[in-house]
Amino acid sequence: MWFGGSTGPPSARPRGSIPLAPYLPQVWASSDWPEHERRVASHRGRHVVVLGPCGVDEEELVRVTGHTVPDDVVWRWPGSYVVAQIEPGTVTIWTDLSSAIPVYTRRTPEGVLWASSSHLLAGFDGAPVVNLDKVAARLVSPDTAEAGTDSFFHGVARVPPGHRLRLTVRREPDTRAMWRPTPMADGHALRLRSALEDAVAVRVDHSARPSTDFSGGFDSTALGLLAAERLAPEGRGIVGVTVHPEGVHHGGDLDYAREAAHHPGLDHRWMPVTDDHTPYGKLDLVPATDEPAPSTVSYAYFSGQLTWLTEEVGSDMHMTGDGGDALLLTPPYYLVELLNRARIRRALGEAARWAHVRRMSILEAFRTANSRAEPAPVPSWVGAKQPVAGGEDPFSLESPTLRALMRTMAQAGRTARSDVQIAEAFGIALHNPYFDSQVIDAYLSVPVDGLPGPARYKPIMAEAMRDLFPERLTRRTTKGDASSDHHHGLRKALPALLGFVDGHLAGEGLVDVAGLRGSMRRAAMGVGDELAQVESAVATEAWLRAVRSAPAIPWETIEVRAA
């Protein structure tokens, strides 16, 4: 599914797409884009379009359309959406805060095309051409690939999150940052709870058969319980899905999930995972997406889960807790920042807690935290600085912890879109509410000095959900780890993978096949720390194969009357 538009005339759109309105042929969406996620309001030649799940009501949208669209529009309402204003000769687009619904652009001789899919835009005039520089950067480090505004396809640029993009036919695009967090002294748990309640409501209110992950951790459990609270009074419910190894129903996360499931409106189901679901399976079936999907090496499991949701549950909308860790867990570099901010006592206390969890000395804790490279500045946010009355601005962009959280959410939200694209092929609308702009804005209202230390397990979330979480879950201080499954999957698939990696990446000279095979053998045996690099290379190779074998969507020219 995708949407987009152009600055024409003349203009172009993908064949088979439909205009959002008869009087707005230059803005279009794929025929399967949900009707409730494409809204249009018009006033005297100005058209305001909202694309994606959004909690705005019709009256409010009409009111906004009659005036200048406010620059806080993408975090003013619940949901994960993009707003576009279409006026004679100008298109203005506001992007969400995490790129959960990204916007890409491509310049043509007639103007600028914009769309939610880079792969779609890349096929405008033929077969998509992969940006190998971007691929190489991803193999080095996801953080390296995040730099700049280029996409994984040549000629296609991405618009940064939390920005306003203004497009005109004859001028260069103008992109400006619109968002930065607003510090609040207190009330953080209440704001987070309210934002999550609204994020869940936006999804379940439009779903006939909603479901959600229900792993036993904070993030997915919160979504399931909030959905049950919303639906139970209506005589409806949500299916909470707990994944478990076949034959195993007790221990660890499973016990937390079972205890939390005793709630009206929650239909708890158990999905067994077998050896057929191990990582590195079915890589030849991974579909083409805008970039390598986070689920690529786990495609055997992910596709199995989507099939199970369709056949066993009948789900038409599924929520996950993805993004919760990225938003709610403070990065270790925070210890160094506390020292740099002369918060010595606080720094020592948080370092002692983290050292205890990691079984190291306090000095080693500081050294380890300092070795986690300080996030680079985010130049595109410089223009978004807002004056703060009195005292030091606790959200100064000089804060490396804040930069890390902002960058991580933007990267994780955009890459998660590829998982959403995979789920579409199974008829499942996949949603990740923790990437919603209002949720991000709510949590990042915590001043830098008030953030929890890296050893504290989501205390603000625990407070926000205290009345719904079982007491034992509220006291939880750790989360499960699936790395052993990935080592097992690598061992099982190793013979096939040794040949698989001698493919497109090797043909482009982007990997040393002999060195990569050595890394794979060591990782399969559980030796060393190369598993992440192996997974990145395998996922990128699978993505390249899928993209280069997928047919491009044809485009057609349409005539748009100049206003």
HELIX and SHEET records of a PDB file:
HELIX    1   1 GLU A   35  GLU A   37  5                                   3    
HELIX    2   2 GLU A   58  THR A   65  1                                   8    
HELIX    3   3 VAL A   73  ARG A   76  1                                   4    
HELIX    4   4 SER A  118  ALA A  122  1                                   5    
HELIX    5   5 LEU A  132  VAL A  140  1                                   9    
HELIX    6   6 PRO A  142  GLU A  146  1                                   5    
HELIX    7   7 HIS A  188  VAL A  204  1                                  17    
HELIX    8   8 PHE A  218  LEU A  231  1                                  14    
HELIX    9   9 ALA A  232  GLU A  234  5                                   3    
HELIX   10  10 ASP A  253  ALA A  260  1                                   8    
HELIX   11  11 ASP A  275  HIS A  277  5                                   3    
HELIX   12  12 LEU A  283  LEU A  285  5                                   3    
HELIX   13  13 THR A  296  SER A  298  5                                   3    
HELIX   14  14 TYR A  299  TRP A  308  1                                  10    
HELIX   15  15 LEU A  309  VAL A  313  3                                   5    
HELIX   16  16 GLY A  324  LEU A  328  1                                   5    
HELIX   17  17 TYR A  334  ASN A  340  1                                   7    
HELIX   18  18 ILE A  344  ARG A  358  1                                  15    
HELIX   19  19 ILE A  362  SER A  371  1                                  10    
HELIX   20  20 PRO A  379  ALA A  384  5                                   6    
HELIX   21  21 PRO A  400  GLU A  424  1                                  25    
HELIX   22  22 PRO A  433  PHE A  435  5                                   3    
HELIX   23  23 SER A  437  TYR A  443  1                                   7    
HELIX   24  24 VAL A  448  GLY A  450  5                                   3    
HELIX   25  25 PRO A  459  ALA A  464  1                                   6    
HELIX   26  26 GLU A  471  THR A  474  1                                   4    
HELIX   27  27 SER A  483  PHE A  500  1                                  18    
HELIX   28  28 HIS A  504  GLY A  507  1                                   4    
HELIX   29  29 VAL A  513  ALA A  524  1                                  12    
HELIX   30  30 LEU A  531  SER A  549  1                                  19    
SHEET    1   A 6 ILE A  18  PRO A  19  0                                        
SHEET    2   A 6 VAL A  27  ALA A  29 -1                                        
SHEET    3   A 6 PHE A   3  SER A   6 -1                                        
SHEET    4   A 6 GLY A 111  ALA A 115 -1                                        
SHEET    5   A 6 TYR A 104  THR A 108 -1                                        
SHEET    6   A 6 ALA A 157  ARG A 158 -1                                        
SHEET    1   B 2 SER A  11  PRO A  14  0                                        
SHEET    2   B 2 TRP A 555  ILE A 558 -1                                        
SHEET    1   C 6 ARG A  38  HIS A  43  0                                        
SHEET    2   C 6 ARG A  46  LEU A  51 -1                                        
SHEET    3   C 6 VAL A  82  GLU A  87 -1                                        
SHEET    4   C 6 THR A  90  TRP A  94 -1                                        
SHEET    5   C 6 HIS A 163  THR A 168 -1                                        
SHEET    6   C 6 ASP A 174  ALA A 177 -1                                        
SHEET    1   D 5 LEU A 266  VAL A 273  0                                        
SHEET    2   D 5 ILE A 238  PRO A 245  1                                        
SHEET    3   D 5 PRO A 210  ASP A 213  1                                        
SHEET    4   D 5 MET A 317  MET A 319  1                                        
SHEET    5   D 5 ALA A 429  HIS A 431  1                                        
END                                                                             
